[in-house]
Amino acid sequence: MQSQVQGMVARPSGALAGYDPAGYFCEFAHSAAVSECGRLISTRLDELGLEELTHRARAAEAELYNQGITFTIYSEGDAIDRILPFDVIPRLITAGDWAVIESGVRQRVQTLNLFLADVYGPQKVLKDGLVPPELVLGNANYRAEMKGLALQHGTYVHINGTDLVRDREGRFRVLEDNGRSPSGVSYVVENRHLMLRSFSDLMKGVPVRPVSDYGRQLHEKLCEVAPEGVLDPQVVLLSPGVFNSAYFEHVFLAREMGVPLVEGRDLVVENDLVYMRTVAGPVRVDVIYRRLNDDFLDPEAFNPESMLGVAGLMRAYRKGTVALANAIGTGVADDKAVYAYVPRLIRYYLDQDPIIDNVETRICREPDALAYTLDHLAELVVKPVGESGGYGITIGPRATKGELALARERLLADPANYISQPMIDLSVSPTLVEGAVEPRHVDLRPFAVTGRSTWVLPGGLSRVALTRGSLVVNSSQGGGSKDTWVLAEHAA
């Protein structure tokens, strides 16, 4: 690994002089070792020097704050909005590694869509016993209202975020699927804009794949799933409103697509058609990109107390007069227990081996898996199947005796709610922390949008655990983000 660091630059003497990945697989060093572009970026970054790097980082942080690029943490009553911490040292991905990621994500999205079409259709996968029926039909995210509903191009997951990690050997692994309402793509685009302004000298002559096309691609894919016969679809983005944690992203995406940002009160269903209220009168809506959970979408069909949704929306959806992205009921496919079966589903539906495999996963609802998890609790990562954002996770090797005892108690009380996985030594990337460049663990969330076909945004959201030694990269748990540079093999 030391040779990997030395390969980043000929003789590090500036910003990277003290950097040591401490035995972990280093994304930056790997790219510098195998890519001419990576070596050039490493040399330029080192030559900037630590003082200049720190100066530019402070300016970038101030710019993020002034632009209002924030997210919300509800658990902290004293701080509603925060900027997402941003590290100015980019995460590098070689063209060869990106080819693996892109093809692996497409394979996974195709499989999830086939699985959902089957689950809400003939349910062959359940009858064949590949997935336990109770795991799907008893799932809180299963929506019987979707049974028999055919969707355009068989697309249920229109927007998907696949969380990837890399282990100590440099192998990519899928950590989680996000097929309901994945967030974070706004940071991908805004991070790039910020880097173009602040570090244009790092990028000069280096062919880094652009990310600014996301809004156009998203709009195009949403139009492809519009109801049959609609030639010029009216797309809207449905938001819960200004107090939602991702409201900045809702505004951003609506602007990037050039479509109206609406709330439930702005829409009405008449004669099973959806209309948007405007000052000029009602306007027919054909496609709704909804950033609202299933339960709150339609008080007639789901939670009757919801004040955020649109009464009658499910009726219109079933009639085929409006498309919803993502489809209702997609949560079945990104459940952490169902996740364990995805490699088998890839073989079942596509007759292919997974391009990117899962992290080894045990489903604690199964007696053998539960027994193993309880016996090896101090060695494993235990996750609740229905939580997100890093909440409810017990990292055995780093947990206290009290935390392990609590995890054991919860497992015994409700084993079906948990999975367990070995602790992965996540890859690292050099990160500017308190005036020094140190290794920090990272993951990657590539975003894929699907209509007739799937397009994957070249890069994705690289999240970074800013606390030394931490493996939790979620923003809600103190993580930050990096710009993700997908490199060509040669510099100009």
Salt bridges, closest charged atoms under 4 A:
GLU27 OE2 - ARG91 NH2 3.20
GLU27 OE1 - ARG166 NH1 2.87
GLU36 OE1 - HIS490 ND1 3.42
GLU52 OE2 - ARG56 NE 2.72
GLU63 OE2 - ARG197 NH2 2.45
GLU76 OE1 - ARG82 NH2 2.83
ASP87 OD2 - LYS482 NZ 2.38
ASP97 OD2 - HIS30 NE2 3.13
ASP97 OD2 - ARG166 NH2 2.83
GLU102 OE2 - ARG106 NH2 3.61
ASP128 OD2 - LYS124 NZ 2.98
ASP163 OD1 - ARG445 NE 2.67
ASP163 OD2 - ARG463 NH2 3.29
ASP167 OD2 - ARG171 NE 2.82
GLU169 OE1 - ARG171 NH2 3.24
GLU176 OE1 - LYS336 NZ 3.55
ASP177 OD1 - ARG108 NE 2.77
GLU190 OE1 - HIS193 ND1 3.70
GLU190 OE2 - ARG255 NH2 3.64
ASP201 OD2 - ARG56 NH2 2.92
ASP213 OD1 - ARG216 NE 2.82
GLU220 OE1 - ARG216 NH1 3.09
GLU224 OE1 - LYS221 NZ 3.98
GLU224 OE2 - ARG452 NH1 3.78
GLU249 OE2 - ARG291 NH2 3.09
GLU263 OE1 - ARG265 NH2 3.46
ASP272 OD1 - ARG315 NH1 2.73
ASP286 OD1 - ARG284 NE 3.86
ASP294 OD2 - ARG143 NE 3.45
ASP294 OD1 - ARG290 NH2 2.78
ASP295 OD1 - ARG143 NH2 2.53
GLU300 OE1 - ARG315 NE 3.09
ASP334 OD1 - ARG180 NE 3.01
ASP353 OD1 - ARG347 NE 3.30
GLU360 OE2 - ARG362 NH1 3.26
ASP425 OD2 - ARG168 NE 2.95
GLU438 OE1 - ARG440 NH2 2.86
GLU438 OE2 - ARG468 NH2 2.72
ASP443 OD2 - ARG463 NH2 2.74
ASP483 OD2 - ARG192 NE 2.83
